[in-house]
Amino acid sequence: MKGRLLRCSAAAAFLAFALLAPEGPASAQTTSALEQTTPRGTGLPLPRFVSLKSGRVNSRIGPGLNYPVDWMYLKAGMPMEIIQEFDNWRRVRDADGAEGWINQSLLSGRRTGIVTPWQRGKETLISVLGEPSREARVVAQVEPGVIGTIKTCNGEWCEVNFAGHEGWVSQALLWGAYPGETVKD
């Protein structure tokens, strides 16, 4: 709850700053650039998944070092969804739906996924299978919220490595790959 309050306070401060900022050509250019939803310079599609390179990554309320930090992520490899680009800044969304701006140098193209983050805290185990089939043998079981490295996805199943335990998970149970998306290592 405290993190959500911090997020709302920072967003309110940003909104107040934006409303009080002087209007002029420079201000109008910045606004129109921020509203872009197409890639700028990368040529990569939006949205897309990436992961955090570092174990300490600041998420800011705007695309630049002059914007306050809204949140700090402490887990390297956490999947993020890029939803907007501005210069070398990426607006990202995490598995909980929180959004912020992260410098592209702190993001990796390495694909990772979180198993059923919407079930965190429940006493449920997700089966990791030996083959991409519901009838395949179980090679491991993971709790909701566990992060693994995605090796490949065929649109229905993803082959994932969970700390040395490799196997297949239904793509519908993984946040880090879009439904129907194919991923090649």
C-alpha positions in Angstrom: 0.0 0.0 0.0 2.8 2.4 0.9 4.4 1.8 -2.6 1.1 2.7 -4.3 0.9 5.9 -2.2 4.4 6.9 -3.2 3.5 6.2 -6.8 0.4 8.4 -6.6 2.3 11.2 -4.9 5.0 11.2 -7.5 2.4 11.1 -10.3 0.5 14.0 -8.8 3.8 16.0 -8.5 4.6 15.3 -12.2 1.1 16.4 -13.2 1.4 19.6 -11.3 4.8 20.3 -12.8 3.5 19.6 -16.3 0.5 21.9 -15.8 2.6 24.7 -14.4 5.4 24.4 -17.0 5.7 27.3 -19.4 4.1 26.8 -22.8 6.2 27.4 -25.8 7.8 25.7 -28.8 10.2 23.6 -26.6 7.4 22.5 -24.3 5.2 21.5 -27.2 8.0 19.5 -28.9 8.6 17.6 -25.6 4.9 16.8 -25.2 4.5 15.6 -28.7 7.6 13.4 -28.5 6.4 11.9 -25.2 3.0 11.1 -26.7 4.6 9.0 -29.5 3.9 5.3 -29.2 6.0 4.2 -32.2 9.7 3.2 -31.7 12.1 6.1 -32.1 15.4 4.9 -33.5 15.2 1.3 -32.5 12.8 0.1 -35.2 11.6 -2.6 -32.8 7.9 -3.2 -32.2 6.0 -1.9 -29.3 5.0 -3.3 -27.0 7.7 -5.9 -26.4 9.3 -7.8 -23.5 12.8 -7.3 -22.1 14.4 -7.9 -18.7 16.3 -5.9 -16.1 20.2 -6.1 -16.4 20.9 -5.1 -12.9 19.7 -5.8 -9.4 19.2 -2.1 -8.7 17.2 -0.2 -11.3 15.4 3.1 -10.7 12.0 3.6 -12.4 11.3 7.3 -12.9 8.1 9.2 -13.4 9.5 10.7 -16.7 12.1 10.0 -19.3 15.2 11.6 -17.8 17.5 11.9 -14.8 15.8 15.1 -13.8 12.6 13.2 -13.0 12.1 11.8 -9.5 12.5 8.1 -8.8 9.2 6.4 -8.3 10.3 2.9 -7.6 13.5 0.8 -7.3 13.6 -2.7 -8.7 16.0 -5.0 -6.8 15.8 -8.2 -9.0 18.0 -8.7 -12.0 16.3 -10.6 -14.8 12.8 -9.3 -13.9 10.7 -9.2 -17.1 9.5 -5.8 -18.2 7.2 -4.8 -21.0 8.3 -1.8 -23.0 5.2 0.2 -24.0 6.8 3.5 -25.2 10.2 4.9 -26.2 11.7 8.4 -25.9 15.3 9.0 -26.9 17.3 6.4 -24.8 14.5 6.0 -22.2 11.9 3.2 -22.2 8.5 3.4 -20.5 8.0 0.0 -19.0 5.2 -2.0 -17.3 5.9 -4.7 -14.7 3.9 -7.8 -14.0 1.8 -5.9 -11.4 0.8 -3.2 -13.9 3.1 -0.5 -12.5 4.6 1.8 -15.1 7.7 4.0 -15.2 10.7 5.1 -17.2 14.0 3.2 -17.2 17.2 4.1 -19.2 17.7 1.6 -22.0 21.2 0.8 -20.8 19.6 -1.0 -17.8 17.5 -3.3 -19.9 18.4 -6.5 -21.7 16.9 -8.2 -24.7 17.2 -11.5 -22.8 13.7 -12.9 -22.4 12.5 -13.9 -19.0 9.1 -14.7 -17.6 7.2 -14.8 -14.3 5.0 -17.8 -13.6 1.4 -16.8 -12.8 2.2 -13.5 -11.0 -1.6 -13.1 -10.6 -1.5 -16.1 -8.2 1.3 -14.9 -5.9 0.6 -15.7 -2.3 -1.6 -18.7 -3.1 -0.5 -22.2 -2.2 -0.4 -23.3 -5.8 2.3 -25.1 -7.6 2.8 -24.9 -11.4 4.1 -28.0 -13.2 7.1 -27.7 -15.4 6.8 -30.5 -18.0 9.4 -32.5 -19.9 7.7 -31.8 -23.3 5.3 -29.3 -24.6 2.2 -31.4 -23.9 -0.3 -31.6 -21.0 0.4 -35.4 -20.8 4.2 -35.0 -20.4 6.0 -36.0 -17.2 6.5 -33.3 -14.5 10.2 -32.4 -14.2 9.7 -29.7 -11.6 7.1 -27.6 -9.8 7.4 -23.9 -9.2 5.5 -21.4 -7.1 3.7 -18.4 -8.6 6.0 -15.5 -9.0 9.1 -17.5 -9.8 11.2 -16.0 -12.6 12.8 -18.1 -15.3 14.8 -17.5 -18.5 12.7 -18.2 -21.7 14.6 -20.3 -24.2 11.9 -20.7 -26.8 8.1 -20.3 -27.2 6.0 -22.0 -29.9 2.8 -19.9 -29.4 1.3 -22.3 -26.9 4.2 -23.5 -24.8 7.5 -22.0 -23.6 10.7 -23.8 -22.7 12.0 -22.1 -19.6 15.0 -22.5 -17.4 14.3 -22.1 -13.6 17.7 -22.0 -11.9 19.0 -25.0 -13.8 15.6 -26.8 -14.0 14.5 -26.8 -17.6 11.1 -27.7 -19.0 8.0 -26.5 -20.6 5.3 -24.3 -19.2 2.0 -23.3 -20.8 2.4 -19.9 -22.4 -0.9 -18.8 -20.8 0.8 -19.3 -17.3 3.8 -17.1 -18.1 4.0 -13.3 -17.9 6.8 -12.4 -20.3 5.6 -13.8 -23.6 2.4 -12.7 -25.4 -0.3 -15.2 -26.2 0.5 -16.8 -29.6 4.0 -15.3 -29.7 6.9 -17.3 -31.0 10.3 -16.8 -29.3 13.6 -18.2 -30.6 16.7 -18.3 -28.4 
